[in-house]
Amino acid sequence: MSVNVHLSMYVEKLSSPAEADSVEAAVEQVLAEHEIDPWTVVGVFHDPPWVKISSENGPIIVRGFGEWSTNFERDITAAIRSVAPAAEIDLEWQYPDQD
């Protein structure tokens, strides 16, 4: 069964603009690996340095969301921690079909 979800993610407490750029590259790789890059937007801000990831333009359609989301959250957290170990990560899912 497929489910429609919205992704909202903030990566804050980054040490520099260069670290924000590294987070962007790491996040974009994970989004591509999980095949959701066409549905997501990554915004990078330098003053102060932080990164926003979202599905602003419409929901992501996912089959087997429970297992998929566990794997995605593990992979994206590991990717961010590999380049920004002290980052504060806030990831939320919204379910537009339940509104």
Stockholm file with secondary structure:
# STOCKHOLM 1.0

chainA/1-99         MSVNVHLSMYVEKLSSPAEADSVEAAVEQVLAEHEIDPWTVVGVFHDPPWVKISSENGPIIVRGFGEWSTNFERDITAAIRSVAPAAEIDLEWQYPDQD
#=GR chainA/1-99 SS CEEEEEEEEEEECCSCHHHHHHHHHHHHHHHHHTTCGGGCEEEEEETTEEEEEECTTSCEEEESHHHHHHHHHHHHHHHHHHHCTTCEEEEEEECGGGC
#=GC SS_cons        CEEEEEEEEEEECCSCHHHHHHHHHHHHHHHHHTTCGGGCEEEEEETTEEEEEECTTSCEEEESHHHHHHHHHHHHHHHHHHHCTTCEEEEEEECGGGC
//
